[in-house]
Amino acid sequence: MQDRQPMIRVTAMPTDLNPYGGVFGGWLMAQMALGAGSLASREGQGKAVVVSATDFAFPGAMQVGDELSVYCEIADTGTTSLTINAEAIARTRNGEAETRVAGGTFKFVMLGEDDKPRPFRQASIAAESAND
């Protein structure tokens, strides 16, 4: 594993299981969206809403009690949007073994106070202008 910090970390609980006893893929996607949304809001310095979620894969499985870490990175930026890749890594509850359990891509649009799209770099552009 690379030396990187997770956006979120959470433990899978019995309510997060599917009827077959494994962790529900929808729960994994939701945790990844939460992590990606946190990064989007932080980088965009404001309200960010997801407008698409694509390229999901579930190469591994996790069990109840396993710890999930969600790692995110910005893959692309647009005028009002940013695209974030998210990776979900499970660590066994009583050990150090890690497994990549999911990956996917989220696209967010930055919104202004009027809930209309605003430039992604609006906050940083305003800060740069104030320093000139």
N, C-alpha and C positions, 0 to 999 in steps of 0.2 A: 504494500500500500504506500502511496505517496504521502508525504507530510502535508496534510490539508485539513481544514476545519469543516465540520458538517454545518449546514444551515440549520438543521433540526436533528434531534435525536429523541426516539420514543421507543417504548417497549410494547410489543404486540400482546394484546390481552385476549381472553376467551371470546369477547364480543366481536373481535376482529376476524374471526374464523369463518370460512365457507362451510357448506354442509359436509364436505369431505374431510374436515379437520385441519386443513392448511390455512394460511393467512390469505384472506380474500384479496384478489388483485385490485379491486376497486379501492380498498383501504390503502394499498401501496400507492396507487395513483394519487389519491387524496393527499397523502403525506408528501409526495413529491411536489404536488401543486402548492402546498403550504410553504415548502422550502423555496421553491422557485419564486413564489409571490413575495416572500420576504426579501430575496435578493433584488427583485424588480423594483419594489418600493424603496429599498435602500439606495440603489443606484440611480433611480429616477427621482428620488427625493419627493415622493408624493404617491398619490393613488394610482395603482396599477391593476388592471383587470385582465384575466386570461381570455383570449379570443380564439385560441386553438390549442389542441394537444395532439401530438402526432408521434409516430415512430416508436410506439411502445413495444418493449420486449420484456419477457419474464424468464430469464435464463436459469433462475434458481428458485428454491422454495425456502420459506422460513416457517418456524413453528411458534406456537404461543410461548411467550416468555423471552423470545429472542429480541435483541436490541437492534433497532433500525436506525441507520444514519443516512441522511440525505445530503448529497454533495451536489452543488450547482455551479455552473459557469456560464457566462454570457457568450453565446455563439455568434450573435449578429445584432446590429442595431439599425433602426430605420429612423425616419423623421419623428414619428410618434410612438414607435414600438421597439421592443427588444425581444430577442429569442434566447431562451435559456435551456441548456441541456441539463437534465437532472439524472443522477445515478443513485440507486438505493442499494446499500450494503447492509447485510444482516450479520450480526455477531452472535454466536451461540451464548445462551444465558450463563452457562457455567464454565466458559472458556474463552479462548481468544480466536477461534476459527471464524473466518469471515467468508461470506459468499455474496457475490453480486446477484441480487434478486430481481432487479428491475432497472430499466432505463427508459427515458423518453424526452420529448422536446415540447416546451411550452412557449407560446407567443403571447406577449402582453402588450397592451396599449396603455399609455400614460393618459390619465384624465386630469383636467383642471378642476377648479372649484365648481364650475358649471356642469361637470360630468361630461364634457365634450373632450375629444382627443386634443392633447397639447404636445408640443415638441418634447421629445425625450430629454434633451439637453437643456431645457428651459432653466432649471435651477442653477446649473453650473454656468450657463451663459450669463445669467443675471449676476452671479457672484463675480465672474470675471469682469463684467462691465463696472461693477461697484469698485473694483480694485484699480481700475484705470484712471 
